[in-house]
Amino acid sequence: MKKIILGGVLLILLMLVLAAIAGWWYWMSRPQVITLKNGLKLTLVGESYGKHHVFKGVKGATGRLRGHATLDTTNDTLVVWIEAQHRPNEWPNYQLLVYDPANTGCVGAWQSTGNQINSTVNLQGFALNAYPRRASKMILRVVAWGPQGQEAAKGQFIVSNPGPRSFPDWQPDPMPDTQSDGDLDVTLTKCTYGASQGFMFGNFHTAPGDPLRKSVTVAFHTEQNGNIVTNWQPIQITTSDATGNSIGNNGWSNGRNANGDATMTYQWGLWPNEKAWKLRVEMSRISGFNNDEVWAVSNVPIKKGDWNNLWNYNMGRNGQNDSPVAETTLRGIHLKIYPAVQINQGFGMNQTMGGFHIVASPDLPEGFRMSLVEATNEQGHKLQTFGFGPNGNGNGNYVFQLPDIGKAKSLNLTIAVHQSRFVEFTVKPTNE
């Protein structure tokens, strides 16, 4: 009898263990899903690692694979594949945020490729140009963009790291560190990480210690031909590390500190546990241009329109093509400027946004910038601008936005085409 009872107890224990294993397996293999308030349902359906990425598709109701997609990347990287279910005729517009498990840092990632399966389902691939490569896992969170700004979704995806996790360590150079490009000497005097900045906006709320709020602050002392100069500013910084991560900044502010050094605060940095980061800094002039770098054009007409009219210079209000209002050749590049657009939208109650479009043929060479030096209305009143101009986007189209164009009837513009300088630093950021 005792043997029968003991055998029954062991059988029950075995069944409990098997049930626990089955429950664990179900829990671990279940689809990872994030649902936003607007009804957008995101399902993590796969990941791939390497330079050539192929997603065969997701199975539909009939068992057929839908959503085949491919992507080639320059370096070995991780691509995550997400199925987005949404309302008809609505395009899913969201950004992934990549965190390390210890929550020390994060970077953003946008869609790199995709395939529309039907009017309510899209397959989207996100190439993670930066992720915590030394960690075995990473956490992906979602921020959606909409009419009310940004919405942080509840929930997260947990993704295993399929790549190598052993890498060399870079050694930082001591600060202050001076690097040169031609006659321009740039000294890095400060590099800190961790200051809380409000780069996000709209209906977006995060915990005070969320790495999404943290930023990098740098300061540079600049001399040209041995003289201190203040007409050079950092405009773009690419941050990389020894694991193969590389990411450009997103959202920045420029100024000068108490020592007169040019400063820049930007997102994103990389993970702060790395022994060193490399900062590739683009320095750009804000004044002191030569005559052969500047184009002054007067009486640029302004028409009322919307964002589509501004960004698509060949689309007038009635679908008719716009013609350029002025042309010139600057540094071997032919420039055409099109009518400015006044948009019934602004950052304040009494503001009206606007902008204008320039087409460059051929496009600006690598390392060149097109800047709006000054903008005034027909009465000569100076208008606010958005600081540095855009760099090339590969097709010769440049859009300059004006935060408050007001009731201007026409614009007088001074445009500069000029070459940037580049310096690189290897540094260990200190905590803010």
N, C-alpha and C positions, 0 to 999 in steps of 0.2 A: 504494500500500500504506500509506504514512504517513497519507494522508487517511482511509483505512478505520480504522486503529488509533486515530487522534485522534477520529474520530466515535464509535467504540466506547467510548473513555474518557469522552467527554462524555455519552454515553447512560447509562453506569454512574453518573457523578456526578449526573446529573439524577434517576435512579431513587433514589439514596441521599437526595437532598434531598427528593424527594416522600415517601419512606418516613419521613424524620425529621419532615416536616410532618404526615403522617398519624398518627405516634406521638404527637406533641405534641397534636394535636387530640383524639385518643382520651384522652390523659392529662387534658387540661383539661375534657373533656365527660363524663368518667366520673362516676357518682353519688358523692357524698361520704357516707360511712357511718361511724358510731361504734358499736361493739359493747361492751356492758358485761359484767362478769363474771357477772351474773345472767341473761345471755342476751338482754337487751333490745337490739334492733337499731334504731338511729335513722338515718334517711336524710333528708338535706336535699333537699326536693322543690320548693321555690320560695321566692320573696320578692316582696313588694309594697310600694309606697311611696305615701303620701298619707293621706287621711282615710277613704276608703271602700275596703275591701279585700275582694276576691273571689278565692277559690281554687276553680277549676273541678273539681279532683280529680286523682287519679292513675289511670293505666290499669291495669286488672286483666288477668287471663289472657284474657278474652274481648274485650279492647280497650275495654270500657266504662269511663267515668270514675267513680271512687268517691271519696267523701270531700269532697263540696262543702261549703264553709264561707265565711262572711262575717264581717267585723268592721268596726265604725266607731270611729274614734279622734277625739278632740277636736282634736288638732293633727296636722300632717303628721309621720308617723313611719314607721319601717320595721317590717314584719311578716315574720318568717321562718316557713315552713311545713315541718313535720317529720312524716314517716311513722314511727310507732313500732310495731314488730313485737314481740310479747311472748307469754308463755305464756297459755293460756286462763284467763279469769277473774282475771287480774292486771292492775291498773291501773298504767300507767307513771308513776312519781312521780319527777320529776327537775327540776333547775333549770339554766337556761343562764347561763353567765358570759361577759360581753362584754368583750373585751380590744382595745386598740389594737395595731397591728403592732409598736410599739416597746416594748410590755410595761410601760408606765408606770402604768397604772391599769386597773381593771375594775369592772363593776357586775353585779348579778344581774337575771334576768328569769324570770318564771313564766308558765305557759300562760295565754292570754287567751281563746281559743276553741278549738273542735275538733269532731270528728265521729267517732263510733265506726263503723268500716267493718264489722267483724265481731268475733268473740270474741277474736281474736288481733292485730288491726290497728286502730290509731287514727290519725287525722289531727289534728295539733295546731298551733295558731297561737300564736306568741309575739310580742307587741308590745314592741318595744325602746324604752321610754320614754327611755332614755339609751344613746348609743353614740358612738364617736369620729367626729363628723360632719365634721370637717375632713380626715379621712384618706380615701384612696380605697378602702381595704379594712379589714375588721375580722376578728377571730378569735373564734369561739364555742367554748367548752369546756363540758363537761357534768359535773354533780354529781348523783348519784342518791341518793335517800333510801330507807332500808330499815330492817329490824329491828336491824341492827348499827350504825346511824348513817349516815354519808355515805360514798359511794364516788366517788372521782374517776376518770372514764373516761379511758382512753388515746385519743389522737387528737383531732382538732379539725375544725371547719368553717371554711372561709375564704369570706367573703361580701363581694361588691362593694358599695360605697356608691352607691345609685341617686339619692340626694338632692343638693342643692346643697352645695358645700364652701367657699363664701365667706360670711363672716359678720362683723358688727361686733365690735369689741373693747370690753369693759367696762373702766372704770377703777376700781380699788379706792379706798376711802376710807382715810385714815390711821388707824392704831390708836394708842391705844385709841379706840373709837368708841362714842358713847352714843346710843341710840334709846329712845323712850318710847311707852308705851301707857297713857293716862290718867295716874294718879299714880305709875305704876311706871316707873322709869328703869333701863335695863339697859345696861351697858357691856361690850362685847366686849374682853377684855384679852389673849386668846390664841387663835390658830387655826393649827394645825400639821397636816401630812399626812405619812404615811409610817411611823408607829410600827407595829411588828409586834405584832398582837394575835391571840389564839387563839379567834376567834369560831367556827371550824369544829370539829366534834367527830366521834367515831366513828372508822372506819377511813379517815381522811382525812389524806393527807400531801402537802405541797407543798414546793417549793424555798423556801429562806429569803427570797429576794427576790421571791417571787410577790406581785403586787399584791393578790391575794385576802386576804393576811394584813395588808395595810396599812389603817390607820384614820385617822380625823380626830379630833383632840382640841381642844376649845374650852373657854374659861373666861369666866365672866361675873361682874361686880361688880354687885350689885343694891341699889337704894335705893327706898323708898316714902315719899312725902311728905317727902323730904329725909333720911330716916333709913336707915342700913344695915340690911338685913333678910336673914335666912337661911332663911326658910320658903318661898321661891320657888326652883324648880329647873327647868332646861331638860328637857323631856320628849320633844319631837319636833322634828326639824329636817329641812326640805326644802331640798335643795341644787339650784340651777339655774345655767345658764351662758348665754352670749350666743348659743350655737348652737341653743338650743331644748331642751336636755336638762333634765330635772327628775326627781329621785328622792328618795324618803324614806329615812331611815336604817333599818338592819337590824341589830339587836343593839347594845345600848348598856350603859354603866355610868355611874353618877353618883357624885359625891363632892365634896370640897372640897380645894383646894390649900393651900399653906402661907400664902397671903395671905387665906384664908377665902373665896375666890371659888368659886362653884358651877362644877363641871366636868362635862363629858360626853364620852365616847369612843364613836364610832359608826362603822358601815359603812352605806351606802357613801358615799365622796366621789365627785367626778367626776375628769376628767383634769387633772393638775396643770399642764399646759402652757398652760392658759387664763390670761389675764391677771387674771381675777377670777371669783369665785363669788358668788352671792347665797345667803345663809342666812336662811330664814324660820324663826324660832325660836318654839316654843310654850313659854311659861313657865307652870308649874302650881304651886299651893300644896301643901304637905305638912302644914301645920298652920295654926292661926289662923282656923278656919272660924267663921262666924256660926251662931247657933242655928237659923236658918231654912234652913241648908245641910246640917244633920246629922240622920241617923236612927240611933238606937241601938235595936237589936233583940236580945232575949235568948232563950235556950233554943231555938235553931234545931236541930232534931233532925238526927242523922247516920245515914245508912244505908250499908251496904256496896254497892258497885257497880263499874262500869267507866267508861271515858272516855265511852262512848255515853250512859250515864245522866247524867253531868255536863253534857255539852253539849246534850243533848236533855231539857229539864226535863219534857216531857210523856210521857216513856217510863220507867216504873218497871221494876223488876226482872222483873216478870211481865207486862210489856206494858201495865200499867194506868197511867192518867194520874195524875201526882202533883198534889196540890192545894197552893196556896201556904200557907205557915205564918204569914206576916205580911204586912200591906199598909199603905201610908201614901201620902200625897201630899206631895211636896217640891218647892217652887218651881214649882207647877203641873203636876208630872209624877207620875203614879200609878205606884208601885213595888210589885212583888210579889216576895217572896223564897221560894224553894223549898227542900225539905230538902237539906242538905249531903250530899256523897257521899265516902265513904272508899274509896280505891283501893289495892289491894295492890301498890303500886309507889312507889319513891322514889329520891332521888339517892344515898342511902347505905344501908348494910346495915341500919341500925336506923331507917330513915325510912319513913313511909307517907304517900303523897300524898293530897290531898283538894281539895275546893273546893265552891263553891255557885253558884247561878244566880239572877240578878235580871232581871225583865222590866220595861221602862219603857214607859208608854203616856201620851202620845205619846213618841216617841224623844227623846233629849236634843237640844236645838238645836245647831247648828254652833258650835264653840268652847267647848263644855261638856265636863266630865269627870265620871265617877263614880269615886270613890276609896274604897278600903278603909283607913280611918284606923287601926283596931285590930281584932284578933281574939284572943279568949281562949277557953279551954275552960271546962267547967262548974265547975272549981276556981279559975278566975281566972288561970290561967297563960297568959302572953302567947305567941301562936303566931307563927312566922315568916311573912311575907307576901312577895309578889313586887313590892314597891315600888309604882309608880304603877299606877292602875287603867286599864282600857281606855277608849277613846273609842267613840263610836257606830259601829255597823257597818251602820246603815241599817234595821234591823228591830227595834230595841229590846231585843235580847238581850245580856246582859253576864255573862260567866263569870269568877269570881275563883278562882285556884288557890292552894292552900296547900302549900308544899314538904314540910311534915311535920305532918300532922294528928294523928299518933300514935294513942293509944287513946281519944281524946276521945269523950264520949257526946253532947255538944251544944256549940254555939258561941254566944258573945256577940259581936256584931258592931257596929261603928260605921262607917256609910257616909256619905260626903259627896258632894253634887252641887254642883259649883262651876264658875265660869267661868275659862277660861284667858286669858292676855294674849299678844299676838303682836308681835314686833319683827323688823325685817329689816335685814341688814347686807350690804354689798358689800365683799368682802375678798379679798386674795391670800394663800392659805395658804403658810406657810413650811415648809421641809423639817424633819422631826423630827430 
